[in-house]
Amino acid sequence: MNDLIARIVELDWQEYFDPRSLERGFEYAGENRLEIKEFGQGRLIAQCKGSGRNVYNLVITLEGAASRWTGIRCVCSCPVAINCKHAAATLFTLTALYDELNEPKKQVADRLNPQLENWLESIPKPAPVDEVQHKNTGTCLLYQLAPDAYSMRWSLEVYRARVTKKGDYSDIKPLHSMDEILRRTPAYMHELDIKLGRLLMLSRPYLSYGSAFQLTGEAGAEILQLALKTQRLFFDLDAGLALNPGPVRAARFNWAVMPDGNYCPEWLSNGRELDEVLPLKPLHYLDLGNMQLGVLEPGVDENLAIHLCGLPVIPADQVAMFSHRLSVVSQVIPPPRELTERVVDTLEPQGCLTLGSDESYVYSQTDYRRMPILEHRAALAFRYDTSLVSGKGTEDILFLNGTETQRIQRKPAAEKALRKTLTKIGFKTVNRKTRALPASAGEMFDLPNDEAWLAFVESGLSVLREAGWDVVIHPGFYYDVEAVDGWYADIEESPGHEWFDLELGIEVNGERHSLLPIVLDLMRRQPKLLDAAYMAERDDQERVLVSLGTRTHTKVALPYGRIKPLMATLGELYLRAPEGDALRLSAPDAARLSNLDALPLVWQGGERLRDFAKRLKDSIHVHVPAPRGLNAELRGYQLEGLNWMQTLRELEVGGILGDDMGLGKTLQALAHLLCEKQSGRLQAPALAVMPTSLIPNWMDEAARFTPQLKVLALHGAQRQADFTRLTDYDLVLTTYALLPRDLEVLQLQRWSVLILDEAQNIKNPNSKAAQAARQLEAGQRLCLSGTPLENHLGELWSLFHFLLPGWLGDSKTFNRDYRTPIEKHGNAQRMQHLSARIKPFLLRRKKEQVATELPPKSEIVHWVELSDAQRDVYETVRVAMDKKVRDEISRHGVARSQIIILEALLKLRQVCCDLRLVKSAPVTKAVKAGTGKLGSLMEMLEELLSEGRRILLFSQFTSMLALIEEELKQRGLEYSILTGDTLDRRTPVKNFQDGKTPLFLISLKAGGTGLNLTAADTVIHYDPWWNPAVESQATDRAYRIGQDKPVFVYKMIARGTVEEKIQALQLEKAALADGVLQGGAGAGWKLEQRDIEALFAPLPG
């Protein structure tokens, strides 16, 4: 076995493995993972433990004849299979075993005591001094100097070889595992080899392998000197001549002229060119004639000398220029050729301006959009003849003219004047680093803003050029703009007029560019352009830069006066992902074409649609005379409403007349129908759907103002008798309650006009009334509503789903694009866009805008303190309801807990009104409740009635009105009452209007709409409700056209209770309606967790 191991060790087996396998194999050997299983003639079998529980089988075989083994083959069962780390571990183990077996055994008699034995073994060996560092025979390391033809550097290559009996070397092979043999330090490694090996490993970059080590700096020189001491340093191993230390030599740098005229750098020593110069610290020379290596003293700075070693040959045609440039940058290095010099002091500087931009991106912290960050620079330099300089220096400029160097003297005063020209334009110097232009471009300047840059490019640039400046536009300069030659608009309408394709564009340099992709990219880059408030602040002459697409770097500057109508027309693009150059729009979208009137467009096609847009825009200004026989003089705004409805009918679209309560929506609708009758267009009856309580009002107003119209109230148990006579009438009246029941009959008739009065009754699109209304066929659909939006935007969508199906998308799309962003996130941009979209089909006027002759209206909050009994019950109910609501929210969330929340709030509101409304309140406490809000009301009524006031008293709870009735009867006060149970509605209204009763009790649901009660001068809201529009409707029973007395509105609020919190939430809802319907900047309303906590907060004190 010892013989087999010896044969393996002698084969220098490490050269068969890569460095990584040797490194890992050495670690495995030290961890005792190997087990030798079998020895044989020229073969060894072993097992090695791998990672985890893996065990691998190895077979190591010697190759060649038994008398002379020439190689070794290692096969393993691991995935690598051949010459793996497991095989290397096995061979390292065998090598260690061989060293152990061949260690000489000391005889016991030859041994000293341990102390003496230890001292003898520790005697340090004398340091070798220039002795031959190898044995007569055996293994040794050889070192060879090798130049790198590409980098002008030198490397030291390490080889392992066998020393023959003759003293020469055989089996010379590169050593790839210096780190490995340093760990093992085999016997042939001498002290110098070990020290040299360590220095080589320290100089090697991390993760570098191989037998060559690059020599640099002081470390390279030290390594070279150690290698010389081994007397095994060669320049050419094949020649077999070792290098010897040479003396220190002095040298100087020189230029040699070659036969082809090129100049070659060289080092001379004693007048003779050195064979090689190694760029180390210090420099070393190589004298191949004497096979000497020594230190070289160059006579110049050491770093400069190293740099000179890398100087290439100078081509003949570049010698003069190189000599000139070298003389400019260095006075130490002699140039290849001496040039004559001439001083030039007559040149004046020319201003040179280079313009450049850099675009980077950051992510917005608010909406996480990728936002561009732009940086622009103008670099100032000065040209003297063909030389460019920059900065405020005064050093001369050296310029080569043929074989003559011209020394051009700079003119600081002239340069200062050119610099001042830029500062007058508005440029300021910038020292901050930038990627817009390279630093070599010159002294950096910037302008304060985009508008200043645009103004400079459009006007200032030409002024500079005319003044003799040289202006260079760097590729990618952001403000490299072109002029717009013209604007165009192409419309292609579908055969059935259901939709049309709109393409808007501009012409630049004779080429057409569609604005659809351009505007879409602009909106993504600058979302602020979607903000109406931001756009309103922009002056029409102010400009924004627009890129014409990815295929070209061309840009144009468009004034905001042109951008504004584009945003109004195409602003919804950010909700879609349109493709192509044209935008496909539905037919009602033609209303937005009027926004483009401000653009100098050349139109092609779409004449009908453009006429539609113009007429819709001017609809309220078109003069339509009041119909003959109308027994009323229409006010100016009412005549505009008539004009608007007539135009919508002509354009075959519907709309919402959303005037405030009391501005005469019913009269305007009747006038519209009378116009249709007199023009002969009323070929089929019109149908008006309304709450039951409004039928008497419509009958009265039709008889009073439009007696020419034959009106049928399709109402009551006997209405079936009129089903066959519908076409005998001009106008049929029905109710929301009866509409689904009579749908089969009403569907058979095609109605000329379909009117929904108090159209908020179809705010739930899934209600039976809403579904039935959408199934009716009519030539025109109209909605009348003073509150088209009461609680949320879904109600507005339901109205438009009836008027113009698909105009606001389906419910899911509408919620995604508008309702969620507006109500949950308060997105003002979406609100402004929605307002603009519905504007052509919504006519809404407020009293303060049109009814300026109305007397003043005063709103007063009348604070009420709860009685002690009410406070006790309020807290009991509040605690119970608070827990119930919180439990529900924790299970289902706020959005799905609305019913429970409203139920809880209802109970608290009832406590505030009167304890007798609360079923769970103790009887004793309920009896004493008269000291609370009801008692305060009675005091107020007695005082107001004694002043001769005529009062409307509203409450949501009919049971509360019953309690108030009892109190009034006990006090002998006269009153009228109207609730949902009142069958004869006309009598109480007439009694109050005629002055027979001074007080009118009205339930909010039954009398909050449709009544004209201008005899009242005081309105009392006994209990507040969420919706401010509902309260305003009720107030408008008195505060409407025809009112000639100041109106006082009292809101009775129990202090510190849920009623006070409702007041705050009412303001938020009013802001939402104003923002959408009036195009204002109202905030989105949403009931959040904090609102619920406030509503259920305990009473103060």
Sequence and secondary structure as in RCSB ss.txt:
>XXXX:A:sequence
MNDLIARIVELDWQEYFDPRSLERGFEYAGENRLEIKEFGQGRLIAQCKGSGRNVYNLVITLEGAASRWTGIRCV
CSCPVAINCKHAAATLFTLTALYDELNEPKKQVADRLNPQLENWLESIPKPAPVDEVQHKNTGTCLLYQLAPDAY
SMRWSLEVYRARVTKKGDYSDIKPLHSMDEILRRTPAYMHELDIKLGRLLMLSRPYLSYGSAFQLTGEAGAEILQ
LALKTQRLFFDLDAGLALNPGPVRAARFNWAVMPDGNYCPEWLSNGRELDEVLPLKPLHYLDLGNMQLGVLEPGV
DENLAIHLCGLPVIPADQVAMFSHRLSVVSQVIPPPRELTERVVDTLEPQGCLTLGSDESYVYSQTDYRRMPILE
HRAALAFRYDTSLVSGKGTEDILFLNGTETQRIQRKPAAEKALRKTLTKIGFKTVNRKTRALPASAGEMFDLPND
EAWLAFVESGLSVLREAGWDVVIHPGFYYDVEAVDGWYADIEESPGHEWFDLELGIEVNGERHSLLPIVLDLMRR
QPKLLDAAYMAERDDQERVLVSLGTRTHTKVALPYGRIKPLMATLGELYLRAPEGDALRLSAPDAARLSNLDALP
LVWQGGERLRDFAKRLKDSIHVHVPAPRGLNAELRGYQLEGLNWMQTLRELEVGGILGDDMGLGKTLQALAHLLC
EKQSGRLQAPALAVMPTSLIPNWMDEAARFTPQLKVLALHGAQRQADFTRLTDYDLVLTTYALLPRDLEVLQLQR
WSVLILDEAQNIKNPNSKAAQAARQLEAGQRLCLSGTPLENHLGELWSLFHFLLPGWLGDSKTFNRDYRTPIEKH
GNAQRMQHLSARIKPFLLRRKKEQVATELPPKSEIVHWVELSDAQRDVYETVRVAMDKKVRDEISRHGVARSQII
ILEALLKLRQVCCDLRLVKSAPVTKAVKAGTGKLGSLMEMLEELLSEGRRILLFSQFTSMLALIEEELKQRGLEY
SILTGDTLDRRTPVKNFQDGKTPLFLISLKAGGTGLNLTAADTVIHYDPWWNPAVESQATDRAYRIGQDKPVFVY
KMIARGTVEEKIQALQLEKAALADGVLQGGAGAGWKLEQRDIEALFAPLPG
>XXXX:A:secstr
 HHHHHHHHHT GGGGS HHHHHHHHHHHHTT EEEEEEETTEEEEEEE STT EEEEEEEEEEETTEEEEEEEE
ESSSS BS HHHHHHHHHHHHHHHHHTS    GGG   HHHHHHHHT       S   S SSEEEEEEEEEE TT
TS EEEEEEEEEE TTS EEEEEE   HHHHHHH  TT  HHHHHHHHHHHHHS TT  SSEEEE HHHHHHHHH
HHHHTT EES TTTT B EE   EE EEEEEE TTS EEEEEEETTEE SEEE BSSEEEEETTTTEEEEEE SS
 HHHHHHHHT   B GGGHHHHHHHHHHH SSS  SS  EEEEE     EEEEEEEEEEEEEE TTT  EEEEEE
EEEEEEEEETTEEE SS    EEEEETTEEEEE   HHHHHHHHHHHHHHT EE  S  SSS GGG EEEE SSH
HHHHHIIIIIHHHHHHTT EEEE TT TT EE   EEEEEEEE TTSSEEEEEEEEEETTEEEEHHHHHHHHHHH
 GGGG HHHHHHS TT EEEEE  TT   EEEEEHHHHHHHHHHHGGGGGS   SSSEEEEGGGGGGGGGGGGS 
EEEES HHHHHHHHHHHTGGGS     TT SS   HHHHHHHHHHHHHHHTT  EEE   TTS HHHHHHHHHHH
HHHTT   S EEEEE GGGHHHHHHHHHHH TTS EEE  STTGGGGGGGGGG SEEEEETTTTTTTHHHHHTS 
EEEEEEETGGGG STTSHHHHHHHH  EEEEEEE S S SS HHHHHHHHHHHSTTTT  HHHHIIIIIIIIIIT
  HHHHHHHHHHHGGGEE   HHHH TTS  EEEEEEEE   HHHHHHHHHHHHHHHHHHHHHHHHH SGGGHHH
HHHHHHHHHHHHH GGG TTS HHHHHGGGGSHHHHHHHHHHHHHHTT  EEEEES HHHHHHHHHHHHHHT   
EEE TT S  HHHHHHHHTTS SEEEEEHHHHSSS   TT  EEEESS  S HHHHHHHHTTTSSTT  S EEEE
EEEETTSHHHHHHHHHHHHHHHHHHHHS          HHHHHHHT     
